[in-house]
Amino acid sequence: MLRAILAVTLLVPPGFAEEVKPVPPFRTWGNEAIRVLHKDLWMPKEKLYAEKAVVATGKQDHPSFMWGVGVQLSALAAAAELEPDRFLKPMKSYADEIQAYWNDHNGIEGFDVQPGPRASDRYYDDNAWLVLALAEVHELTRDKKYLERAEATFRFVMSGEDEKLDGGLYWQENDRRSKNTCTNAPAIVSALRLHQLTGKKSHLETARRLHAWVCKNLQNDEGLFWDNIKLDGSIDRRTFSYNSALMIRANCLFHEITGDDSHLKEARRIALASEKRWIRGNGAIADSGRFGHLLLESFVELYRRDKDPHWKDLVSRCLVHLHDHIRDENGRYPNHWERRRPGALKDVTLLDQASPARIYWLAAREFGAD
């Protein structure tokens, strides 16, 4: 029998056998990123994370801005899904402590940029990220209070919509001069996730309305998305990877919910254009990590649906480059993910450390490793 197997094996032409590539140790890298981040930025008295810390002295400044809070909560959620014994309790605790940022202003409640009491300075995109993070916390804990908080947060996000420019969401509550993809795209994904969790058709209708508006006003011919449109109709044609990333995820969710293959086709089109625009041959990402980790997450979401190994290989290559060539010798990450200046980082920011932690854990969940 052994001879027969060997004989058949020898008859297989070179290159026909499927190559089995070792999976990088994404879980180990995710654990490391969270450990270093926690050491540098945890504020035990406040039970929150600092916005920034000086590495040499350990001096921290104020609690993190809300954008970093959302990414860090999502990183803890991704870790808790794989290692609940270690991360479920810290995730729940952090999700509860960030209520310090909750602010009622003009009769509308939402997360502020900093803990109160203070004058309101709320951003609609910050709150959309919290909807997504709280939805994950709810799924992991099955505690309805987190779903209720996600829906309350989404109500604030949608308070940023009006009839000017025929719809769309503003970026900032107190400065309504532009309607931005960075608000509308995560709001679409938030609406779709809430539809999945609650079954409410109103959320699906909201997602469809916002999706149509963004594609009409802010998508270019390549499939990528511009940054914003101002109330005078002028368009800021800069492109950032996270804007297109969230529209990839939106189309993936539309496909999952409706079964309409046109959405999966569109997700692939945007993803291929995004790869061409931001991913270098060596796996470097030509953008800030706070944007780039969301692009990689969108590739993971696309892989979950089409099972094209291209996306798995692409994400793996990017993360190996990130760990081996962008991370400094002490396990800390700079803002930009295309190239790193020599030497250890002198200070760290929560958003820049939580972003790699989040995507490492997602890769570990989807692709497996250690």
SERO-4910 file (N, C-alpha, C, O; in steps of 0.05 Angstrom, whole numbers):
BEGIN
 pado doro    nc1    nc2    nc3   cac1   cac2   cac3    cc1    cc2    cc3    oc1    oc2    oc3
  Met    A     17    -24      0      0      0      0     17     25      0     12     44    -15
  Leu    A     38     26     17     56     49     18     69     54     -8     72     77    -17
  Arg    A     78     31    -21     91     35    -48     72     47    -68     80     63    -84
  Ala    A     47     38    -67     27     48    -85     23     78    -81     21     93   -101
  Ile    A     21     87    -56     17    115    -50     41    131    -60     37    153    -72
  Leu    A     66    121    -55     89    135    -64     90    137    -95     98    157   -106
  Ala    A     82    115   -108     82    115   -137     63    136   -148     70    150   -167
  Val    A     39    137   -137     19    157   -146     30    185   -141     27    203   -157
  Thr    A     42    189   -117     53    215   -110     74    224   -130     75    247   -138
  Leu    A     92    205   -138    113    212   -157    103    219   -184    116    232   -200
  Leu    A     78    209   -191     67    214   -217     54    242   -219     48    252   -240
  Val    A     50    255   -195     38    282   -196     58    302   -206     80    305   -194
  Pro    A     52    316   -227     72    335   -238     78    357   -218     61    365   -202
  Pro    A    103    367   -219    110    389   -201     92    413   -204     85    420   -227
  Gly    A     84    426   -182     68    450   -183     38    444   -182     22    462   -178
  Phe    A     30    418   -184      2    411   -183     -8    407   -155    -31    411   -149
  Ala    A     10    399   -137      3    396   -109     -2    423    -97     13    442   -101
  Glu    A    -24    425    -81    -31    450    -68    -10    457    -47     -4    441    -30
  Glu    A      0    481    -49     20    490    -29      6    497     -3    -13    513     -3
  Val    A     16    486     18      5    492     45     24    511     58     46    504     66
  Lys    A     16    535     61     32    556     73     28    557    103      5    556    112
  Pro    A     49    559    118     46    562    148     32    588    154     37    609    142
  Val    A     14    587    174     -1    611    182     16    626    202     25    614    222
  Pro    A     21    651    198     36    667    218     23    666    245     -2    662    247
  Pro    A     37    671    267     26    670    294     11    695    301     19    710    319
  Phe    A    -12    699    288    -27    723    292    -37    727    321    -37    749    331
  Arg    A    -45    705    333    -55    707    360    -33    716    379    -37    733    397
  Thr    A     -9    705    376     14    714    392     19    743    388     24    758    408
  Trp    A     18    752    363     23    781    358      1    798    370      6    820    380
  Gly    A    -24    789    369    -46    804    381    -43    806    411    -48    827    422
  Asn    A    -35    784    423    -31    785    452     -9    804    459    -11    820    479
  Glu    A     13    803    444     35    821    449     27    851    446     34    867    463
  Ala    A     12    857    425      4    884    420    -14    895    443    -10    917    452
  Ile    A    -32    878    453    -49    887    475    -33    889    501    -38    908    517
  Arg    A    -14    871    505      2    873    530     18    899    531     18    912    551
  Val    A     31    905    509     48    930    508     30    954    510     36    973    525
  Leu    A      8    954    496    -11    977    497    -21    981    525    -21   1004    535
  His    A    -29    960    539    -39    962    566    -18    973    585    -24    990    602
  Lys    A      6    963    582     28    972    599     33   1002    596     37   1017    616
  Asp    A     32   1012    571     38   1040    566     15   1059    572     20   1081    582
  Leu    A     -9   1050    568    -31   1070    566    -54   1066    586    -72   1083    587
  Trp    A    -54   1044    601    -76   1040    620    -74   1060    643    -52   1064    654
  Met    A    -97   1072    649    -99   1092    672   -115   1079    694   -140   1080    693
  Pro    A   -102   1066    713   -117   1050    733   -137   1066    749   -159   1055    756
  Lys    A   -131   1091    755   -150   1107    771   -175   1112    756   -197   1110    767
  Glu    A   -173   1120    731   -196   1126    714   -209   1101    702   -232   1102    693
  Lys    A   -194   1079    701   -202   1055    688   -208   1059    659   -227   1048    647
  Leu    A   -192   1076    647   -193   1083    619   -165   1081    607   -145   1079    622
  Tyr    A   -162   1083    581   -136   1085    568   -130   1114    561   -147   1130    554
  Ala    A   -104   1120    564    -95   1147    557    -93   1151    527    -91   1131    512
  Glu    A    -95   1176    518    -92   1182    490    -63   1177    482    -58   1166    460
  Lys    A    -44   1186    498    -15   1185    491      2   1181    515     -6   1188    538
  Ala    A     25   1168    512     44   1165    533     72   1169    523     78   1161    500
  Val    A     90   1180    539    118   1182    532    132   1156    542    130   1149    566
  Val    A    145   1142    524    156   1116    531    177   1118    553    177   1102    572
  Ala    A    196   1137    551    218   1138    569    210   1143    598    221   1132    617
  Thr    A    190   1161    602    181   1169    628    155   1155    637    149   1154    661
  Gly    A    141   1144    618    115   1132    625     93   1153    630     71   1146    638
  Lys    A     99   1179    625     79   1200    630     56   1198    610     61   1197    586
  Gln    A     32   1198    621      8   1196    604     -6   1223    604     -4   1239    623
  Asp    A    -21   1228    582    -37   1253    583    -66   1245    589    -71   1227    605
  His    A    -85   1258    578   -113   1255    584   -124   1229    573   -111   1216    557
  Pro    A   -148   1221    582   -161   1197    570   -164   1199    540   -166   1221    529
  Ser    A   -163   1177    527   -163   1176    498   -187   1190    486   -209   1192    497
  Phe    A   -183   1201    462   -205   1211    446   -223   1187    438   -214   1164    437
  Met    A   -247   1193    431   -267   1172    427   -260   1153    403   -267   1130    404
  Trp    A   -247   1164    383   -239   1146    361   -222   1123    371   -227   1100    364
  Gly    A   -201   1130    387   -185   1109    398   -200   1090    416   -194   1066    417
  Val    A   -219   1101    431   -236   1084    449   -250   1062    432   -250   1039    440
  Gly    A   -262   1071    410   -276   1052    393   -259   1030    382   -267   1006    382
  Val    A   -235   1037    373   -217   1016    363   -207    998    385   -205    973    381
  Gln    A   -200   1009    408   -191    992    430   -213    973    440   -207    950    445
  Leu    A   -238    983    442   -260    965    450   -263    942    429   -269    920    436
  Ser    A   -260    949    404   -263    929    383   -240    909    384   -243    885    378
  Ala    A   -216    918    391   -193    901    394   -197    881    417   -192    857    415
  Leu    A   -208    891    439   -213    874    462   -235    853    455   -234    830    464
  Ala    A   -255    862    439   -276    844    431   -265    821    413   -272    798    417
  Ala    A   -248    829    395   -236    808    377   -219    789    394   -219    765    388
  Ala    A   -205    799    414   -189    781    431   -207    764    448   -201    740    452
  Ala    A   -229    775    459   -247    760    476   -261    737    461   -268    717    473
  Glu    A   -265    741    435   -278    720    420   -261    694    420   -271    672    420
  Leu    A   -234    697    418   -216    674    417   -207    666    445   -202    642    450
  Glu    A   -204    684    463   -194    678    490   -212    691    511   -204    710    525
  Pro    A   -237    681    514   -255    693    532   -246    693    561   -252    711    576
  Asp    A   -232    672    569   -223    671    597   -205    694    605   -204    703    628
  Arg    A   -190    704    586   -172    726    591   -183    753    585   -178    773    599
  Phe    A   -200    755    565   -207    782    555   -237    789    557   -244    813    554
  Leu    A   -254    770    564   -282    777    565   -288    797    588   -303    817    584
  Lys    A   -277    792    611   -281    810    634   -269    838    629   -283    858    634
  Pro    A   -244    841    620   -234    868    614   -250    882    592   -253    906    593
  Met    A   -260    867    572   -276    879    551   -302    891    563   -309    914    557
  Lys    A   -316    875    579   -341    885    591   -335    909    609   -351    928    609
  Ser    A   -314    907    625   -308    929    643   -303    955    628   -313    976    635
  Tyr    A   -287    953    606   -281    977    590   -306    987    577   -310   1012    576
  Ala    A   -323    969    567   -348    978    554   -366    993    574   -380   1011    566
  Asp    A   -364    986    599   -380   1000    619   -367   1027    628   -381   1047    631
  Glu    A   -341   1027    630   -327   1051    640   -329   1074    619   -328   1097    627
  Ile    A   -330   1067    594   -331   1089    574   -357   1104    574   -361   1123    559
  Gln    A   -376   1095    590   -401   1112    593   -394   1139    604   -411   1157    604
  Ala    A   -370   1142    615   -361   1169    624   -360   1189    601   -361   1213    606
  Tyr    A   -359   1179    577   -359   1197    553   -388   1204    544   -391   1221    527
  Trp    A   -408   1191    556   -435   1195    546   -445   1223    554   -441   1232    577
  Asn    A   -458   1236    536   -464   1265    540   -492   1270    528   -497   1263    505
  Asp    A   -509   1283    543   -535   1293    534   -533   1322    527   -528   1339    545
  His    A   -535   1329    501   -533   1357    492   -556   1363    473   -561   1348    454
  Asn    A   -570   1384    480   -594   1392    464   -614   1369    461   -627   1366    441
  Gly    A   -616   1354    483   -636   1333    483   -629   1308    468   -645   1290    465
  Ile    A   -604   1306    458   -595   1283    443   -570   1271    457   -551   1285    463
  Glu    A   -571   1245    463   -549   1232    477   -530   1220    457   -538   1210    437
  Gly    A   -504   1220    464   -484   1207    447   -457   1209    461   -454   1222    481
  Phe    A   -437   1195    449   -410   1195    461   -395   1220    453   -395   1227    429
  Asp    A   -384   1233    473   -368   1257    467   -339   1249    462   -331   1226    466
  Val    A   -324   1268    452   -296   1263    445   -278   1258    470   -258   1244    468
  Gln    A   -287   1269    493   -273   1266    518   -293   1262    540   -316   1271    537
  Pro    A   -285   1250    563   -304   1247    585   -312   1275    596   -297   1294    595
  Gly    A   -337   1276    606   -347   1301    618   -340   1304    647   -326   1287    658
  Pro    A   -351   1324    659   -368   1345    647   -352   1365    630   -330   1373    638
  Arg    A   -363   1372    607   -349   1390    589   -369   1400    568   -390   1388    565
  Ala    A   -361   1420    553   -378   1429    531   -378   1408    509   -357   1396    504
  Ser    A   -401   1403    498   -404   1381    478   -386   1386    453   -386   1408    442
  Asp    A   -373   1365    445   -356   1365    421   -357   1337    408   -338   1322    408
  Arg    A   -380   1331    397   -386   1303    389   -383   1300    358   -389   1318    343
  Tyr    A   -373   1277    351   -369   1270    323   -387   1246    315   -389   1227    331
  Tyr    A   -400   1248    293   -418   1227    285   -402   1201    277   -412   1179    282
  Asp    A   -378   1205    265   -363   1181    258   -353   1166    283   -353   1141    283
  Asp    A   -344   1181    303   -335   1168    328   -357   1150    339   -352   1127    347
  Asn    A   -381   1160    338   -404   1145    349   -411   1120    332   -420   1100    342
  Ala    A   -407   1123    306   -412   1100    288   -393   1077    295   -401   1053    294
  Trp    A   -367   1083    301   -349   1062    309   -357   1049    334   -354   1025    338
  Leu    A   -369   1065    353   -378   1053    378   -402   1035    374   -405   1015    388
  Val    A   -420   1041    355   -442   1023    349   -431    996    341   -441    975    351
  Leu    A   -411    995    324   -400    970    315   -387    955    337   -390    931    340
  Ala    A   -372    969    354   -358    956    376   -378    945    397   -375    923    406
  Leu    A   -398    961    404   -418    952    423   -435    929    412   -443    911    428
  Ala    A   -439    928    387   -453    905    375   -437    880    379   -449    858    385
  Glu    A   -411    881    376   -394    858    381   -394    850    411   -395    826    417
  Val    A   -393    870    428   -394    864    457   -420    849    464   -421    830    479
  His    A   -442    859    452   -468    845    456   -468    817    447   -477    799    460
  Glu    A   -457    812    423   -456    785    413   -440    766    430   -447    742    433
  Leu    A   -419    776    442   -402    759    459   -413    755    487   -409    733    498
  Thr    A   -428    774    497   -438    772    524   -468    764    525   -477    753    545
  Arg    A   -482    769    503   -511    765    502   -526    783    522   -549    777    529
  Asp    A   -513    804    531   -525    823    549   -539    845    533   -526    859    517
  Lys    A   -565    847    537   -581    866    521   -573    895    526   -579    912    509
  Lys    A   -561    901    549   -555    929    554   -535    940    533   -536    964    526
  Tyr    A   -517    923    523   -498    933    503   -512    937    476   -504    955    461
  Leu    A   -532    921    469   -547    925    445   -564    951    448   -566    966    428
  Glu    A   -575    955    471   -590    980    476   -572   1004    473   -580   1025    463
  Arg    A   -547   1002    484   -529   1024    481   -521   1029    452   -518   1051    443
  Ala    A   -518   1007    437   -511   1009    408   -534   1024    394   -528   1041    377
  Glu    A   -558   1017    400   -581   1030    386   -583   1059    395   -589   1076    378
  Ala    A   -578   1065    420   -579   1093    429   -557   1109    415   -562   1132    408
  Thr    A   -534   1097    412   -512   1110    399   -519   1115    369   -512   1136    358
  Phe    A   -532   1095    357   -539   1098    329   -560   1120    325   -560   1134    305
  Arg    A   -577   1124    345   -596   1147    343   -582   1173    342   -590   1191    327
  Phe    A   -560   1176    357   -544   1200    355   -532   1203    327   -532   1224    315
  Val    A   -520   1181    317   -508   1182    290   -529   1192    270   -522   1209    254
  Met    A   -553   1181    271   -573   1189    251   -584   1217    256   -597   1228    238
  Ser    A   -579   1229    279   -587   1257    283   -570   1275    266   -575   1299    264
  Gly    A   -549   1264    254   -532   1280    236   -541   1280    207   -527   1291    190
  Glu    A   -564   1270    202   -575   1270    174   -595   1292    171   -611   1297    189
  Asp    A   -595   1306    149   -616   1325    142   -620   1325    112   -608   1309     97
  Glu    A   -637   1343    102   -645   1343     74   -625   1358     56   -627   1356     32
  Lys    A   -605   1372     68   -586   1387     51   -569   1367     35   -561   1346     46
  Leu    A   -564   1374     10   -550   1356     -9   -566   1330    -13   -555   1310    -20
  Asp    A   -592   1332     -8   -610   1309    -12   -604   1286      7   -609   1263      0
  Gly    A   -593   1292     30   -589   1271     50   -560   1269     59   -544   1287     54
  Gly    A   -553   1247     71   -526   1242     80   -521   1253    108   -536   1270    118
  Leu    A   -500   1243    121   -493   1250    148   -469   1269    149   -450   1267    134
  Tyr    A   -471   1288    168   -449   1306    173   -426   1291    188   -430   1268    197
  Trp    A   -404   1304    191   -381   1294    205   -382   1301    235   -378   1285    252
  Gln    A   -387   1327    240   -385   1337    267   -411   1352    274   -422   1367    258
  Glu    A   -420   1348    299   -445   1360    308   -444   1390    308   -464   1403    299
  Asn    A   -422   1402    316   -421   1431    319   -409   1446    295   -406   1470    296
  Asp    A   -403   1431    274   -391   1443    250   -402   1430    225   -389   1413    213
  Arg    A   -426   1437    218   -440   1423    197   -434   1436    170   -451   1448    157
  Arg    A   -409   1432    162   -401   1443    136   -396   1422    114   -395   1429     91
  Ser    A   -393   1397    123   -388   1376    103   -401   1350    111   -406   1345    135
  Lys    A   -407   1334     91   -417   1307     96   -396   1287     85   -389   1288     62
  Asn    A   -387   1270    103   -363   1254     98   -368   1225     95   -386   1213    108
  Thr    A   -352   1212     78   -354   1183     76   -347   1169    102   -358   1148    109
  Cys    A   -328   1181    117   -320   1169    142   -342   1167    163   -339   1152    183
  Thr    A   -364   1182    159   -387   1180    176   -408   1162    164   -419   1144    176
  Asn    A   -413   1167    138   -435   1152    125   -429   1123    121   -447   1106    125
  Ala    A   -404   1116    114   -398   1088    109   -400   1070    134   -414   1050    133
  Pro    A   -388   1078    157   -392   1062    181   -421   1063    191   -430   1044    204
  Ala    A   -436   1084    185   -464   1085    192   -480   1064    177   -498   1052    187
  Ile    A   -473   1060    152   -486   1040    136   -481   1012    148   -499    996    151
  Val    A   -456   1007    154   -448    981    166   -462    978    193   -472    956    200
  Ser    A   -464    999    209   -477    999    235   -507    992    231   -518    975    246
  Ala    A   -520   1004    212   -548    999    207   -553    970    199   -572    957    208
  Leu    A   -535    959    183   -538    931    174   -533    912    197   -547    892    200
  Arg    A   -513    918    214   -508    901    237   -531    902    257   -539    881    268
  Leu    A   -543    925    261   -566    927    279   -590    913    267   -606    901    282
  His    A   -593    914    241   -615    899    228   -611    869    233   -630    855    239
  Gln    A   -586    859    231   -581    831    236   -587    823    265   -598    802    270
  Leu    A   -581    841    284   -585    835    312   -613    839    322   -622    826    341
  Thr    A   -628    857    310   -655    863    319   -677    855    300   -700    851    309
  Gly    A   -670    851    275   -691    844    255   -708    868    246   -727    864    231
  Lys    A   -701    892    255   -717    916    248   -712    924    219   -689    928    211
  Lys    A   -733    925    204   -731    932    176   -722    961    172   -711    969    152
  Ser    A   -728    978    192   -721   1006    190   -691   1010    188   -682   1028    174
  His    A   -676    992    201   -647    994    199   -637    987    171   -619   1000    160
  Leu    A   -649    967    158   -642    960    131   -649    982    112   -634    988     93
  Glu    A   -673    995    116   -681   1017     99   -662   1040    102   -655   1054     82
  Thr    A   -653   1045    126   -633   1067    130   -607   1061    116   -596   1078    103
  Ala    A   -598   1036    118   -573   1028    104   -576   1032     74   -557   1042     61
  Arg    A   -598   1025     63   -602   1028     34   -602   1057     26   -590   1064      5
  Arg    A   -614   1074     42   -616   1102     35   -588   1115     36   -581   1130     18
  Leu    A   -573   1110     57   -547   1121     60   -528   1110     39   -511   1125     28
  His    A   -530   1084     33   -513   1072     12   -517   1085    -15   -498   1092    -29
  Ala    A   -542   1089    -22   -548   1102    -48   -537   1130    -49   -526   1139    -69
  Trp    A   -539   1145    -26   -529   1172    -25   -499   1173    -28   -488   1190    -43
  Val    A   -484   1156    -14   -455   1156    -15   -446   1149    -43   -428   1162    -54
  Cys    A   -457   1128    -55   -449   1120    -81   -454   1141   -102   -438   1145   -121
  Lys    A   -476   1156   -100   -483   1177   -119   -464   1201   -116   -457   1213   -136
  Asn    A   -457   1208    -92   -443   1233    -87   -413   1231    -83   -399   1250    -87
  Leu    A   -403   1207    -74   -376   1206    -65   -359   1183    -76   -337   1178    -67
  Gln    A   -370   1168    -96   -354   1146   -107   -343   1155   -134   -357   1166   -151
  Asn    A   -317   1148   -139   -305   1155   -164   -307   1132   -184   -318   1111   -177
  Asp    A   -297   1136   -208   -301   1116   -229   -286   1090   -224   -294   1068   -233
  Glu    A   -264   1091   -208   -250   1067   -201   -265   1049   -181   -259   1026   -178
  Gly    A   -284   1062   -167   -298   1048   -146   -290   1057   -118   -303   1050    -98
  Leu    A   -269   1073   -116   -260   1084    -90   -277   1108    -82   -294   1118    -98
  Phe    A   -274   1117    -57   -292   1137    -46   -276   1162    -37   -256   1160    -24
  Trp    A   -286   1185    -46   -275   1210    -38   -280   1216     -9   -297   1203      4
  Asp    A   -267   1236      2   -269   1242     31   -295   1255     38   -309   1245     57
  Asn    A   -303   1276     25   -328   1290     34   -338   1308     12   -325   1314     -8
  Ile    A   -363   1317     16   -375   1337     -1   -385   1359     17   -398   1355     37
  Lys    A   -378   1384      9   -386   1407     25   -413   1417     17   -424   1409     -4
  Leu    A   -425   1433     33   -453   1442     28   -455   1459      3   -478   1461     -8
  Asp    A   -433   1470     -7   -435   1484    -33   -432   1465    -57   -432   1474    -80
  Gly    A   -430   1439    -51   -428   1420    -73   -400   1413    -81   -396   1394    -97
  Ser    A   -380   1426    -71   -352   1420    -78   -344   1395    -64   -352   1389    -41
  Ile    A   -327   1379    -77   -319   1353    -67   -289   1352    -60   -273   1361    -76
  Asp    A   -283   1343    -36   -256   1338    -28   -248   1310    -39   -257   1290    -28
  Arg    A   -232   1309    -60   -227   1285    -75   -204   1268    -64   -194   1250    -77
  Arg    A   -195   1274    -40   -175   1256    -27   -188   1229    -22   -212   1227    -16
  Thr    A   -172   1209    -23   -181   1182    -17   -165   1171      6   -141   1172      7
  Phe    A   -179   1159     26   -167   1146     49   -177   1117     49   -200   1112     44
  Ser    A   -159   1099     57   -166   1071     54   -190   1063     70   -205   1045     62
  Tyr    A   -195   1075     93   -217   1066    110   -244   1073     98   -264   1059    104
  Asn    A   -246   1094     82   -271   1100     70   -280   1079     51   -303   1070     52
  Ser    A   -262   1070     33   -269   1048     15   -272   1022     30   -289   1005     22
  Ala    A   -257   1018     51   -258    993     67   -286    989     78   -297    967     76
  Leu    A   -298   1010     89   -324   1007    101   -346   1002     80   -367    990     86
  Met    A   -341   1012     56   -360   1007     34   -358    978     24   -377    966     14
  Ile    A   -333    967     26   -330    938     20   -346    922     40   -361    904     32
  Arg    A   -343    929     66   -358    914     86   -388    918     83   -404    899     87
  Ala    A   -397    942     76   -425    947     72   -436    929     50   -457    917     53
  Asn    A   -422    927     28   -431    909      6   -431    880     14   -448    865      6
  Cys    A   -411    872     30   -410    844     40   -435    838     57   -447    817     54
  Leu    A   -443    857     74   -466    853     91   -492    854     75   -510    838     80
  Phe    A   -494    872     56   -517    872     38   -520    845     24   -543    835     22
  His    A   -498    834     15   -499    808      2   -508    786     22   -525    769     15
  Glu    A   -498    787     46   -505    767     66   -535    769     73   -547    748     78
  Ile    A   -545    793     75   -573    797     83   -593    792     60   -614    780     64
  Thr    A   -586    801     36   -605    800     14   -600    777     -6   -618    769    -20
  Gly    A   -575    767     -6   -569    746    -26   -564    757    -54   -560    741    -72
  Asp    A   -564    783    -57   -560    796    -83   -530    795    -90   -514    808    -77
  Asp    A   -523    779   -111   -495    776   -118   -482    801   -128   -458    803   -129
  Ser    A   -498    821   -137   -486    846   -147   -471    860   -124   -451    874   -130
  His    A   -479    856   -100   -465    869    -78   -437    856    -73   -418    870    -68
  Leu    A   -436    829    -76   -410    816    -73   -392    824    -96   -367    827    -92
  Lys    A   -403    826   -120   -387    835   -143   -376    863   -138   -353    868   -145
  Glu    A   -392    881   -128   -383    908   -122   -362    908   -100   -343    924   -101
  Ala    A   -366    892    -80   -346    890    -59   -319    882    -70   -298    894    -62
  Arg    A   -318    863    -88   -293    854   -101   -281    877   -118   -257    881   -117
  Arg    A   -298    892   -132   -288    914   -149   -275    935   -132   -253    944   -139
  Ile    A   -288    943   -110   -276    963    -92   -250    952    -80   -231    967    -77
  Ala    A   -251    926    -72   -227    915    -59   -203    914    -77   -181    920    -69
  Leu    A   -208    906   -102   -185    905   -121   -174    933   -127   -150    937   -129
  Ala    A   -192    953   -129   -183    981   -133   -168    990   -108   -148   1005   -111
  Ser    A   -177    982    -85   -163    990    -60   -136    977    -58   -116    990    -49
  Glu    A   -134    952    -65   -108    938    -65    -88    953    -83    -65    957    -76
  Lys    A    -97    960   -107    -80    973   -126    -71   1000   -115    -48   1009   -120
  Arg    A    -89   1014   -101    -83   1041    -92    -65   1041    -67    -47   1058    -65
  Trp    A    -69   1022    -48    -56   1025    -22    -36   1003    -15    -20   1007      3
  Ile    A    -37    980    -28    -20    958    -20      4    955    -38      2    954    -62
  Arg    A     28    956    -26     53    953    -41     60    923    -43     50    906    -29
  Gly    A     78    918    -62     85    890    -68     96    875    -44     93    850    -42
  Asn    A    110    889    -27    123    876     -3    103    873     20    111    863     41
  Gly    A     78    882     17     59    881     38     55    906     54     38    908     72
  Ala    A     71    927     48     68    952     61     42    965     53     32    962     31
  Ile    A     30    980     72      5    994     67     11   1024     66     21   1035     86
  Ala    A      6   1036     44     13   1065     40     -9   1083     52    -21   1099     38
  Asp    A    -12   1080     78    -32   1096     92    -27   1094    122    -11   1078    131
  Ser    A    -40   1111    137    -39   1108    166    -51   1082    175    -70   1072    163
  Gly    A    -39   1070    196    -50   1046    207    -78   1048    217    -93   1028    217
  Arg    A    -86   1071    227   -113   1075    237   -133   1073    214   -157   1068    219
  Phe    A   -124   1077    190   -141   1072    166   -136   1044    155   -155   1029    148
  Gly    A   -110   1037    153   -103   1012    140   -113    987    153   -119    967    140
  His    A   -115    987    180   -125    962    193   -154    957    185   -163    933    184
  Leu    A   -169    978    179   -197    974    170   -198    964    141   -216    949    134
  Leu    A   -179    971    125   -177    960     98   -172    930    100   -185    915     86
  Leu    A   -153    922    116   -147    894    119   -171    879    130   -177    857    122
  Glu    A   -185    891    149   -209    878    159   -230    874    137   -244    854    137
  Ser    A   -232    893    119   -251    890     97   -243    867     79   -260    853     68
  Phe    A   -217    863     75   -208    840     59   -215    814     74   -222    794     61
  Val    A   -212    814    100   -220    790    116   -249    784    112   -257    761    108
  Glu    A   -266    805    114   -295    802    110   -301    791     82   -319    775     79
  Leu    A   -287    801     62   -292    791     35   -284    762     33   -297    746     20
  Tyr    A   -261    755     45   -252    727     44   -272    709     57   -276    686     48
  Arg    A   -285    717     78   -305    701     92   -328    693     73   -341    673     77
  Arg    A   -332    710     53   -355    706     35   -348    693      9   -363    676     -1
  Asp    A   -326    701     -3   -320    689    -29   -298    667    -28   -294    653    -48
  Lys    A   -284    665     -5   -264    644     -1   -242    645    -22   -229    625    -27
  Asp    A   -238    668    -33   -216    671    -52   -190    672    -36   -186    691    -20
  Pro    A   -171    654    -40   -146    654    -24   -129    679    -28   -111    685    -13
  His    A   -135    693    -50   -120    718    -54   -122    737    -30   -101    748    -22
  Trp    A   -145    740    -19   -149    758      4   -135    748     29   -123    764     43
  Lys    A   -136    723     33   -121    711     56    -91    716     53    -78    724     72
  Asp    A    -81    710     30    -52    714     25    -44    743     27    -23    750     38
  Leu    A    -62    761     17    -56    789     18    -55    800     47    -36    814     54
  Val    A    -75    793     62    -75    802     90    -51    791    105    -38    805    121
  Ser    A    -46    765    101    -23    753    115      3    767    108     20    772    125
  Arg    A      7    772     82     32    786     74     34    814     86     55    822     95
  Cys    A     12    828     87     12    855     99     18    854    129     33    871    139
  Leu    A      7    834    143     11    833    172     40    823    179     51    832    199
  Val    A     51    806    163     79    798    167     97    822    163    115    826    179
  His    A     92    838    142    108    862    138    105    881    161    124    893    170
  Leu    A     80    884    170     74    902    193     90    894    218    103    910    231
  His    A     89    868    224    102    858    248    133    859    246    147    866    265
  Asp    A    143    851    223    172    848    220    186    873    212    210    876    217
  His    A    172    892    199    186    916    188    176    943    197    190    963    194
  Ile    A    152    944    208    140    970    217    141    972    247    147    993    258
  Arg    A    135    951    261    136    950    291    164    956    300    184    946    287
  Asp    A    167    971    321    194    976    331    205    953    348    190    934    354
  Glu    A    229    955    357    242    933    372    230    927    399    236    907    411
  Asn    A    213    946    408    200    942    434    170    935    432    156    934    452
  Gly    A    162    929    407    134    920    404    114    942    401     90    938    406
  Arg    A    123    966    393    104    989    390    102    996    361    120    991    345
  Tyr    A     80   1009    354     74   1014    325     71   1044    320     59   1059    335
  Pro    A     83   1053    297     81   1081    289     54   1086    276     38   1068    271
  Asn    A     49   1111    269     24   1119    256     22   1108    228      1   1097    220
  His    A     44   1109    213     43   1102    184     54   1074    180     73   1066    193
  Trp    A     42   1060    161     48   1031    158     63   1025    132     65   1002    124
  Glu    A     73   1046    118     88   1040     94    118   1036     99    131   1018     88
  Arg    A    129   1053    117    157   1050    124    161   1062    152    145   1078    161
  Arg    A    181   1052    166    187   1061    193    214   1074    195    233   1065    183
  Arg    A    215   1096    210    240   1109    216    256   1091    235    244   1077    251
  Pro    A    283   1091    232    299   1074    250    297   1083    279    292   1107    284
  Gly    A    301   1064    297    301   1071    325    274   1066    338    254   1063    325
  Ala    A    274   1064    365    250   1059    380    232   1084    381    242   1106    380
  Leu    A    206   1079    383    187   1101    385    191   1116    412    195   1103    432
  Lys    A    188   1142    411    191   1157    436    164   1161    450    164   1165    475
  Asp    A    142   1161    435    116   1162    448     96   1145    432    101   1138    409
  Val    A     75   1138    445     55   1121    433     27   1133    437     21   1147    456
  Thr    A      9   1126    418    -18   1136    418    -37   1111    417    -31   1092    404
  Leu    A    -59   1112    433    -76   1089    435    -86   1080    407    -85   1056    401
  Leu    A    -94   1098    391   -105   1090    364    -85   1075    348    -92   1056    334
  Asp    A    -60   1083    349    -39   1071    334    -31   1043    344    -21   1026    329
  Gln    A    -36   1038    370    -30   1012    381    -54    993    380    -50    969    377
  Ala    A    -78   1004    383   -102    987    382   -108    977    354   -119    955    351
  Ser    A   -100    992    334   -106    984    306    -92    958    299   -106    940    288
  Pro    A    -66    954    303    -54    928    297    -65    906    315    -68    883    306
  Ala    A    -70    912    340    -82    891    358   -108    881    346   -112    856    345
  Arg    A   -125    898    337   -151    890    326   -147    872    302   -159    850    301
  Ile    A   -131    879    283   -129    863    259   -114    838    263   -120    818    249
  Tyr    A    -95    837    281    -81    811    288   -102    791    298   -102    768    290
  Trp    A   -119    800    317   -138    781    328   -159    772    307   -167    749    307
  Leu    A   -167    790    290   -186    782    269   -173    762    250   -186    743    241
  Ala    A   -148    766    243   -134    747    225   -131    720    239   -134    699    227
  Ala    A   -126    720    265   -123    695    280   -150    680    280   -151    656    277
  Arg    A   -172    695    283   -198    682    283   -205    670    255   -215    648    254
  Glu    A   -199    685    234   -207    676    208   -188    656    196   -197    637    182
  Phe    A   -162    659    200   -143    642    186   -130    621    204   -118    602    194
  Gly    A   -134    624    231   -122    605    249    -92    611    253    -79    623    236
  Ala    A    -82    603    275    -54    606    282    -50    600    311    -68    604    328
  Asp    A    -26    591    318    -19    582    345    -43    579    362    -40    572    386
***
